């Protein structure tokens, strides 16, 4: 028996492959990774090829799509330093200097493999367009392109767990096609709001062979913060919000 052409059209319209919406998937990934506005405690660990480690403890506030501020709590040599990101603009505050210093996304306030864009990460859908999306077994594959040249990476290749809609791995590329680093999202666990998120972000890079860096989240909690906190004038007083 022949299937009417209109029936075939309906089947194609409702098939999973036809229903894939890369932008929707990416927005859900962002929402699952972090609340729209929150505070968090995390440890940054840099590991050198000889096994030597350097650790930093950061307290962070984020609001909306484009505001994020962090305060260094440890080690003692870094305590009191603060960072602020407003869209594509970033600053570092050092108490002994007394005023914020402009920094770039590809620099790193802690050294190691993570750069400032990794440490002060905005939602992915804010910075990237989805060029393609595919189903690959239990994963989605998203090919992402930076919306502007101000973004740290020109292209991302993202593999997402289809069930949890959480990233598994992200490859970060320069405009030349050079692989800059790979991000690995590990050990999902429930945080303060009950939502399951990766608790560890690990990275390595072919440009820094033998070096690894880790971002370990101890807490992610929803919090509403006034806009005035995310200003250069408030950055020296960020500690007052803890």
N, C-alpha and C positions, 0 to 999 in steps of 0.2 A: 504494500500500500504506500502510495506516495504521500509525503507530508506536505501540506499546503505551504507555500512560500511565506505567508503571513505568520504561520506557526513557527517556522524556522527563525523569522525575524524576532519574534517574542522570546524564543529560547536564547538567542544571542544577546538580547538586551538584558536578560536577567542572569546570565552566566557569571560566575565569580570573576573570570578574567576581564569581562567587559565592565564589571562594576568597580574595578580597582580605581581608587582615587588617591594618587600619591600625595597631594597636598593635605588631604584629610588624614592620611596615615601619619604624615610627618607632624601635624598638629597634635594628634593623639599621643605620639611618642613624646613630644615636648611636655604635654600635660602630665604624662605618667612619670617623667623624669623629675619634675619639680613643680610645686604649686606656683601660681601666678605671682604671689608675694609670700616671702618666707624668711626665716632665719635658719642658719645651719652652723654646725661645728664640724670641721674636717681637718685631717692631718695630711700634709704633703710630705712625701718621703722620696728623696733622691738617692739612688743606689749606683755607685761607681763600679767599674769593671773589677776592681780589687776587693769589692764587698763593703767598702766604707759607705756609711749612711749619713745623711743630713736630714733632719726632720723639722717641720714647721707646723704650728697649730694656728688655724685661722677661724675667726668668727665672721660670718657673712650675712648681710641683709640684701634682699633683692625685691624689686617692686616692678610689676608690669613687664613690658617687653624690652626696656632699654636702660634700667637703672640697677646697678649693683655696687655695693661697697663692702670692703673687707677690712678687718683689723687683725694684726698679728699679735698673738698672745704668747708665743714661744717660738724660738729660744729667747733668752734674755737679751741677746744682742739685737734682736729684731722687734722686741716688744714695743708696742705703741705706734709702729708703722701702720699706715693705712693706704688702701687703694680705692679708687673711684672710677667707675665706667658709666658714661652717659652716651648711649649709642656707640658711635665709632671712636669716641674720645676717651682717653684714659689718663689717670694721674696717680702718682705715688707721693704720699706724705711721709716725710722723715722728721721726727721731732727736733733733732739737732739742726736741721736746715730751717725749719720753721714755716715753710710754705710748700704747697704742692708742686711737683715737678711733672712735666708732660712726659709720658712714656708711650711706646708703640705696642701694637698687638703681637709682633713677632719677637719682642724682647721678653725677658723673664725676670720677675722680681725675686724669684727663688733659685734661679739657675736650673740645672737639670733639663729634662726633655720637655716638660710642660712650658708653654709660653704664656704670655699674659692673656691671650684670647682663650686659652684652655682654662685658666684659673678664674677668669671673669667671663665665663661662657653665657651668652644670651640664648634664647630659644632658637633652634635651628631654622624654623620656618621664617623667622625674622630676617635672617641673613642669606638664606639659600632658596632658590627655585628648584622644583622637582622636574628634571628633564625626562626621566623614565622610571617606571616601577614594574617589577616582575615578581611573580610567585616562584620561589625556589624551595620546594618541599615544605618544611615547617617554618620557612622564613620569607620575608619580603626583602627584595633588593631594591634600594633607591639610589638613583644617580642624581646627585645634587650639584648645582652650579651657583657660585656666589653671585649675589645681586649687584655687587659693586666691587671695585678694585680695593676698597678699604678693608674688606674681609680678609682674615688671615690666610685662609686656604681658598684657592680658586675652584677646587672641585672636591666633593666628598663622595665616597662610595660607602653606603650604609647598609648593613644587614640587620634586620629587625625580627625578633621573635614574633610570629604571627599570633600566638595565643595571648601573650602578655603585652604586646605592642611596646616592647622595650628594645633598645639597640643592643646588639651582641658585639658587633665590631664595626669600626669606622676607619677607613683609609683616607688620609688627608693628602691632597696633591697640590703642587704649585701649578701655575699657568703653563709651564713648560711640559707638564706631564710627570714631573719628578715626584716620587713618593716621599713626603716629608716625615710622616709618622703614622703609626697605627694605634688606635684607641681600643681597649678591650674593656667591656662592661661586665663585671663579675659579682658573684655572691649576692643575688637579690634577697632583700629582707624587708619586713614591714617597719615603717618609720612611725613617727608620732601621730600622723593622721590615718594610720592603718593601711596606707597604700604601699604596695611592694615596689621597691626600686633597687637598682644596683647599689651596693654599698661600697664597692671598690671600682675605681677607674684606673687602669694600668696603661702605660704607653711605652713604646720603644721606637727607635728611629734608625734607618740605615745610615743617617748622617752622624749618629752618635753611637757607634757600635760598642756594645757591652754596657751601655748606660740604660737604666730603667727608672721610671718615676711612677709613683702611686699616689692616688687621691683617695683617702679613706674617710667615708662619711660616718660620723657618730650620731648625728642628729639632723633631721630636716623637719621643721615645724612651721605651719602657716602663721603668718604675722602681718598685720597691717601697719605700715610705717609711713609717717608724714613725708611729703615730697621734699621738705626742707632738709631732711637728713642727707639727701643725695645732692649735696652742693659742696663746692670747694670751701666755702666759709665754715661748713659744719664738719668737714673731714677731720680737723684736729680734735673735735669733741665727740667723735664716734663712740668712744668708750662709754659715754654717758647713756647710751641706748641699751647697754647690756643689762 
